[in-house]
Amino acid sequence: MEDQTEVGNSDISTSMCGNLKQDEVAVVMVPFPGQGHLNQLLQLACLISSSYDLPVYYVGSTTNNLQVRVRENALNPSDIAKICFHDIPTPEFASPPPDPNALSKFPSHLEPSWDACMLLREPFASFLRDISSKSRRVVVIHDSLMSYNVQDVSSLHNAESYIFNCISVFTLYCLICLSVGIPVQLEEELLKKLPSLEGIMTDKIKARGASQSPYLDIKSGDIHNTSKVIEGEFLDLLAQVGGIQNKKQWAIGPILPTKLDRVSNRENICLDWLNKQPPRSVLYVSFGTTTSFSDREIKELAMGLEQSKQRFIWVLRDADRGDIFTGKARKVELPEGFEERVKGVGLVVRDWAPQPEILAHLSTGGFMSHCGWNSCIESITMGVPIAAWPMHSDQPKNGFLMTEILKIGLIVREWEKREDLVSASTIENVVRKLMASEEGDAIRKIAEELGEARKAISSPLSTRFHVHIPVHYVGTTSHVQQAKAWVHGLDPQTITNIQFYENQIPFETPLPNPNAPHKFPNQLNPSFCIASHLRDPVCSLVRELVSTDHNKMVVIYDTLKSWVVQVCLKFQILNATVSIPSQLFIGIRTFGKLKESLHGQCIRITAKEFSTCNKVSKIGPTVRPWARRDEHVTSEMNGTAVKTLIASTEGDETRKRSAANLSNAIKNNSD
């Protein structure tokens, strides 16, 4: 293990939030100093802060904290304003320019900045001790490459840590398999095409990654910027190989800003230019912040784009230095007259570009990319196919995932030919195939369908933390089987993830009486009454779960079962949440127990309030007023109601109001 000498004095570290305040729960984000890592952790910080109203501290060097704020892409400024950026002093380091002529595209020029960040264990520990003393609970979310720096979390009684993986689950799964000698589970034809690990990074970086291994065990689990829709198969495979570590895995992505389907109307040369282009006609070309092209490579790329005759936006920038605020950037030269010749067809941008918004724009139809995971997840989310041109690190595996597994892209150059010059003709052919061919249209359709599928299940709060949360459903055998048999519109896979507890309690099942003077289902009373017999089984299950390794449990129950779950209030780690059912009948006996269980705090909903429901909502006619409930419903009454609903101006207005109510409900839920 390399020597990781530490910078000792953290007293001079500063925070945008001033003195740390007393918090119930505090979240601390610790990113690795690279744009792709900084960006994902900031997105997650904004998501947590805005969705859960928790204080979030983003801890890094002054330079990196400034960098991530300057380069925020499509994040809400008010969300960023909620984040407490805490600057930790970092020793000086060299910040050389990249070498565009290097045979390997790995950004070795950034190693001095990475070396410097490995000297910050004590400043991080000091900050964590301080915030630990002021909070009931501290949750540290850190990059895997910062595990050494945050190892002192294990010494704090009220702190726990989680690794946020900034790479795809597919890549992580492959790396774990290869490290422990387990075969990668892929079809034989795919295995033959799987890129090797040769040339993805330097030996020094491999050693740095290995040096973090002794500190990985302190984590409580792993968080991934992906979802089951995107990488479901590999999440399952990772859970199998991850069982070696016995750690939980959460897939909460994509953690992009939630409003990206509505492109920002702020002024920007790229967005202004896109507004004038036909739908799905523009290829966006960008290779991230760590790729430098030689003059010869730039010439070939320029010629290929020009010869393809396709519209494009090309972000032409050199790779970042370790400190992006120092040193003069290289002026990249294009072939003479290039920009003039492509005027109106292509746009060359040398500044920072709003990539998420460009990809979300209706005119964007393709993305030539290095396949960093940020770019891949943005491309997937926007439904934009990729021309994959991986350069180093996780990018070859990401490119393989995009092109061979998800089938939403084309490969520009095979990884085994990474040291070969990519010719203009090769680039021209790939661009034309992606942007102007039936094959490209088919790939684009798959990409758009994946993007829509991803959006359909990704409301900010309802589904992000759904993976690997154990759910237990308790009832009588009859009622549990009925619930499973009568589900409507639920994913069968979701049902299989629920642990059902059936309790064999016999009861009478008389037939309903169609001639009864009232319509209340008295024949169900025996099944209602057996609720009291569930108290002991519920108590037993709760005690069993409390005794296992759970730091929190939530019981959600029908109000009519309040007496059954009384025992829940005895356990400190358990929250009992009342769920009001749609049918609010409360019998005399049950009402007494309910009132007793809730300490007399009951809600009374009168019959009058029920009867005015249709009048208030105005979403349908009344067949028979509730006050006339004992009267027989005649065919004339039925006919009038049906005619009013189906074939009248009043019915048309009713349908409009109903559709508007549904639209507002969906909007409010997604917001």
C-alpha positions, -999 to 999 in steps of 0.1 A, spaced: 0 0 0 14 34 -9 23 58 19 -6 82 25 9 109 46 -18 131 61 -23 168 64 -29 173 101 -45 207 108 -81 209 98 -89 239 120 -84 262 90 -110 244 69 -140 266 60 -176 262 53 -201 282 33 -226 274 61 -205 289 89 -207 271 122 -223 237 120 -258 238 135 -276 212 156 -293 187 132 -315 157 137 -299 139 107 -270 153 87 -259 140 53 -222 144 43 -212 140 6 -175 132 0 -167 132 -38 -135 122 -56 -118 152 -74 -129 145 -110 -157 163 -129 -177 131 -135 -175 122 -98 -181 157 -85 -211 162 -107 -229 130 -97 -224 136 -60 -238 172 -64 -269 159 -82 -275 134 -54 -269 162 -28 -295 183 -45 -320 154 -47 -317 146 -10 -318 182 2 -348 192 -20 -368 159 -16 -363 152 21 -355 186 36 -323 173 52 -291 193 57 -265 182 32 -228 190 35 -207 188 4 -171 184 15 -140 189 -7 -112 212 -16 -119 248 -23 -110 244 -59 -132 213 -64 -162 229 -46 -159 260 -68 -155 238 -99 -187 218 -93 -207 250 -87 -194 268 -117 -202 238 -139 -236 228 -126 -257 215 -155 -295 220 -154 -296 219 -116 -321 243 -99 -301 272 -83 -324 271 -53 -315 235 -47 -278 242 -49 -283 271 -25 -295 246 1 -262 227 0 -235 235 26 -202 235 8 -174 228 32 -139 236 20 -110 215 32 -75 228 28 -55 207 3 -17 208 -1 -4 224 -32 0 201 -62 13 204 -97 -13 210 -124 3 202 -157 -16 203 -190 -27 171 -207 -5 155 -234 -26 152 -266 0 131 -283 2 104 -256 -5 69 -268 -28 62 -239 -59 84 -234 -58 79 -197 -55 114 -180 -22 107 -162 -16 145 -158 -43 145 -131 -24 122 -108 -8 150 -87 -43 163 -78 -54 128 -69 -23 123 -48 -30 155 -29 -66 144 -21 -53 112 -5 -36 133 22 -69 145 38 -79 118 63 -74 140 94 -93 171 80 -122 148 71 -121 131 104 -121 164 123 -151 176 103 -170 144 109 -163 145 146 -176 180 148 -208 173 129 -213 140 148 -214 159 181 -242 181 168 -264 156 151 -284 126 163 -274 107 132 -248 113 105 -249 96 70 -218 98 50 -221 91 12 -187 89 -4 -169 79 -36 -153 45 -34 -119 62 -41 -123 82 -9 -128 52 14 -93 57 30 -102 94 38 -135 86 55 -124 55 74 -129 73 108 -167 70 103 -163 36 120 -152 53 153 -184 75 155 -213 59 174 -240 77 154 -225 76 119 -227 52 90 -213 54 55 -224 44 20 -204 42 -11 -218 60 -41 -206 42 -73 -200 66 -102 -198 38 -127 -223 15 -143 -234 -16 -123 -224 -37 -154 -188 -24 -151 -187 -29 -114 -201 -64 -117 -174 -73 -143 -146 -58 -122 -157 -78 -91 -160 -110 -111 -125 -106 -125 -111 -97 -91 -125 -128 -73 -122 -152 -102 -159 -156 -109 -169 -160 -146 -190 -131 -160 -225 -143 -167 -230 -133 -204 -240 -152 -235 -211 -168 -252 -212 -144 -282 -212 -114 -259 -183 -128 -239 -163 -130 -270 -168 -92 -277 -164 -81 -241 -136 -55 -240 -105 -65 -220 -91 -45 -190 -59 -39 -209 -50 -2 -212 -79 11 -192 -57 28 -166 -21 31 -154 -5 8 -128 -3 37 -103 -41 42 -105 -47 4 -101 -25 5 -70 -45 35 -57 -78 16 -62 -64 -14 -44 -52 8 -15 -89 16 -8 -99 -21 -3 -91 -24 34 -115 4 42 -145 -8 21 -159 -30 49 -169 0 70 -197 8 46 -233 -1 53 -241 -5 16 -236 7 -20 -257 32 -39 -258 31 -77 -268 58 -103 -289 34 -123 -322 16 -122 -338 -18 -128 -351 -7 -161 -316 1 -173 -295 -26 -156 -319 -49 -138 -301 -81 -149 -268 -69 -136 -282 -55 -104 -294 -91 -97 -260 -105 -107 -242 -79 -85 -264 -89 -56 -252 -125 -60 -215 -117 -61 -220 -89 -36 -232 -115 -12 -195 -122 -5 -194 -88 12 -229 -91 27 -237 -55 19 -270 -40 7 -273 -25 -28 -296 4 -38 -303 16 -73 -317 51 -71 -309 66 -105 -309 82 -128 -303 111 -103 -306 138 -130 -327 169 -124 -364 160 -127 -373 188 -151 -350 179 -180 -380 170 -202 -386 208 -203 -355 223 -219 -343 255 -202 -352 287 -220 -321 304 -208 -299 320 -234 -272 297 -247 -256 295 -281 -261 258 -284 -297 259 -274 -304 288 -296 -289 270 -326 -308 238 -318 -341 257 -318 -336 263 -355 -329 227 -365 -354 199 -375 -364 173 -349 -338 145 -342 -315 158 -369 -284 169 -348 -255 148 -337 -240 161 -304 -202 154 -302 -184 157 -269 -157 136 -252 -160 147 -216 -134 165 -194 -105 140 -194 -100 134 -232 -74 152 -253 -71 147 -291 -40 153 -311 -40 177 -340 -41 147 -364 -71 131 -346 -90 164 -346 -84 168 -384 -98 133 -390 -128 140 -368 -135 173 -385 -133 158 -420 -155 129 -410 -182 152 -396 -180 174 -427 -182 145 -452 -211 129 -434 -233 159 -444 -251 156 -411 -259 184 -386 -238 185 -355 -227 204 -324 -191 197 -315 -178 207 -281 -141 211 -288 -122 214 -255 -90 201 -241 -89 179 -211 -91 195 -176 -60 203 -156 -60 192 -120 -69 228 -111 -92 241 -138 -86 277 -127 -49 277 -134 -29 276 -166 -38 286 -201 -59 262 -221 -45 249 -254 -60 265 -285 -71 235 -306 -67 242 -343 -93 230 -369 -86 224 -406 -84 257 -425 -118 270 -435 -137 242 -417 -160 263 -396 -169 284 -426 -177 254 -448 -200 238 -422 -217 270 -413 -255 264 -408 -249 226 -407 -224 224 -378 -216 244 -347 -182 243 -329 -183 252 -292 -151 258 -272 -167 267 -239 -186 247 -213 -218 233 -228 -251 225 -211 -250 188 -220 -282 176 -203 -302 203 -219 -287 197 -253 -295 160 -251 -330 168 -239 -336 191 -269 -361 178 -295 -335 185 -323 -309 162 -309 -309 128 -325 -275 113 -316 -245 116 -293 -209 108 -302 -194 102 -267 -165 88 -248 -191 68 -227 -184 82 -193 -212 71 -170 -225 106 -166 -229 109 -204 -244 74 -207 -270 79 -181 -279 113 -196 -282 98 -231 -304 69 -218 -327 93 -199 -332 115 -229 -337 86 -253 -307 96 -275 -286 69 -292 -248 69 -289 -219 66 -312 -196 50 -286 -159 60 -286 -145 49 -252 -111 63 -241 -101 48 -207 -112 35 -173 -149 23 -171 -157 37 -206 -150 5 -227 -174 -15 -205 -200 13 -206 -197 15 -243 -203 -23 -245 -233 -20 -223 -248 7 -245 -241 -9 -279 -242 -47 -274 -265 -52 -244 -290 -23 -244 -285 -19 -282 -289 18 -282 -258 27 -300 -230 20 -325 -193 15 -318 -169 40 -335 -137 20 -327 -132 -14 -311 -113 -12 -278 -86 -36 -291 -78 -10 -318 -76 19 -293 -40 29 -303 -50 31 -340 -59 64 -356 -97 66 -364 -100 77 -400 -123 103 -414 -141 77 -435 -147 55 -404 -162 85 -386 -183 95 -417 -198 60 -420 -207 57 -383 -223 92 -383 -244 84 -414 -254 50 -401 -266 65 -368 -282 97 -382 -294 88 -417 -302 51 -421 -329 26 -413 -305 9 -389 -300 42 -371 -337 49 -370 -342 14 -354 -316 21 -328 -331 55 -321 -365 40 -316 -350 15 -290 -333 44 -272 -364 65 -271 -385 35 -258 -359 29 -231 -360 66 -222 -397 66 -219 -398 34 -199 -372 49 -175 -393 81 -171 -425 62 -166 -413 47 -133 -390 74 -120 -410 99 -99 -386 116 -75 -398 101 -43 -420 71 -50 -395 47 -66 -360 59 -61 -354 39 -29 -375 8 -38 -347 -18 -43 -340 -43 -15 -364 -28 11 -380 -59 28 -418 -57 29 -440 -80 50 -477 -84 44 -497 -100 72 -533 -114 72 -555 -145 74 -548 -171 48 -580 -163 30 -575 -126 28 -538 -128 18 -547 -152 -10 -575 -129 -21 -551 -99 -22 -526 -118 -43 -553 -131 -67 -571 -98 -72 -541 -74 -78 -547 -51 -108 -520 -32 -127 -491 -43 -105 -458 -57 -118 -458 -94 -110 -421 -91 -101 -430 -65 -75 -455 -90 -59 -428 -117 -57 -406 -93 -37 -432 -92 -8 -430 -116 21 -466 -128 28 -475 -142 62 -507 -163 61 -525 -171 94 -549 -201 92 -579 -187 112 -613 -203 103 -645 -182 101 -680 -185 87 -687 -173 52 -725 -169 48 -740 -158 15 -751 -122 10 -788 -113 13 -800 -96 -18 -833 -88 -2 -820 -71 29 -835 -36 37 -800 -20 35 -770 -27 14 -744 -30 41 -725 -64 36 -734 -80 70 -724 -114 56 -688 -102 60 -691 -96 97 -675 -129 107 -644 -120 86 -643 -86 102 -644 -101 137 -615 -124 133 -592 -93 131 -587 -96 169 -572 -131 164 -543 -115 144 -529 -96 173 -507 -125 186 -492 -133 151 -485 -97 144 -468 -92 178 -447 -123 172 -436 -111 137 -428 -76 150 -407 -90 179 -388 -112 154 -381 -83 131 -370 -60 159 -345 -86 171 -328 -87 137 -305 -62 122 -329 -34 114 -323 2 125 -358 13 115 -391 -4 109 -424 11 96 -458 -5 102 -486 6 78 -520 -6 89 -557 -2 84 -573 19 111 -596 -10 119 -565 -30 129 -552 -4 154 -559 -26 184 -540 -54 166 -508 -34 162 -508 -18 197 -476 -36 205 -458 -16 178 -457 15 200 -434 -3 225 -404 -4 202 -382 26 197 -371 17 162 -406 13 149 -430 39 135 -467 30 133 -483 49 104 -521 51 101 -535 44 66 -571 55 63 -591 29 42 -615 40 14 -644 22 32 -648 39 66 -672 16 84 -663 13 121 -683 -12 141 -692 -4 177 -668 -30 192 -640 -22 168 -645 16 172 -641 13 210 -608 -5 206 -597 19 179 -604 49 201 -586 32 230 -556 24 208 -553 60 194 -557 75 229 -591 90 221 -579 109 190 -604 98 164 -615 115 132 -653 116 125 -664 118 90 -702 123 87 -726 109 62 -733 144 50 -697 148 40 -699 115 20 -731 125 3 -716 158 -10 -686 141 -26 -701 142 -62 -714 177 -57 -679 190 -47 -659 171 -73 -686 175 -101 -673 144 -118 -706 125 -124 -744 125 -119 -761 109 -90 -784 79 -98 -802 81 -64 -796 106 -36 -783 91 -3 -814 105 15 -836 82 -7 -814 51 -2 -843 29 10 -862 36 -23 -861 12 -53 -839 24 -82 -862 25 -112 -852 19 -148 -861 55 -155 -837 68 -128 -809 46 -143 -817 57 -178 -816 94 -169 -782 90 -152 -767 71 -181 -780 95 -207 -767 124 -187 -732 109 -184 -728 95 -219 -749 117 -242 -753 152 -229 -735 185 -227 -734 180 -189 -717 146 -194 -691 162 -218 -683 188 -191 -681 160 -165 -655 141 -186 -634 172 -191 -634 179 -153 -625 142 -146 -596 143 -171 -584 176 -157 -585 162 -122 -564 132 -133 -539 154 -151 -535 176 -120 -531 145 -98 -504 131 -121 -486 165 -123 -487 170 -85 -474 135 -79 -445 139 -104 -436 174 -90 
